[in-house]
Amino acid sequence: MTRDPSLAVLNYLKAHDLLLTTAESCTAGRMVAMLAEHEGAGEVLESGYVVYSPGAKQRLLGVDPGTIERFGLTSEAVAWEMARGALRDSPANVAIATTGVAGPAPASGVLPGTLCFAWAFAGETDAVFTATQRFFGERADVLHNAALHGLTRLVHYHERWLRSERA
């Protein structure tokens, strides 16, 4: 197996016939950029949304303003809607979404380095998995590590979804 985690994810996507779309707020396209560094990314990468503002999340991904109001921008509920929205008008069968606060200061009471993720899978039965993770370090480190986390956890959640599909 390769030492480059993003290349390992790219190879995993290829091996499992997965076509990826992303909906990135806080990570601002870093997941797509990490994959695009490698030859063959076009075989598994369908699209990437960078949706920093609440308006972009609503307009491009269909995030409900009520969800943002009720749970806040940095929430698993918003990440869930972002991932589902990215899959809606796409031939992709997997989506990763990120939303959070990179720092260095807190925002709306959310600690710096806090990111919410969603991994959505489309198939006979659709599934969305969400998680919140806090990263530490300088802003650039937070963003890099969060993007890498979003990509590498895709394998875990895909395998979990496959087990539930077979059950």
Helices and strands as residue ranges (DSSP letters): H 5-15, E 20-24, H 30-36, G 41-43, E 45-50, H 54-61, H 65-71, H 76-88, E 94-101, E 114-121, E 127-134, H 139-166
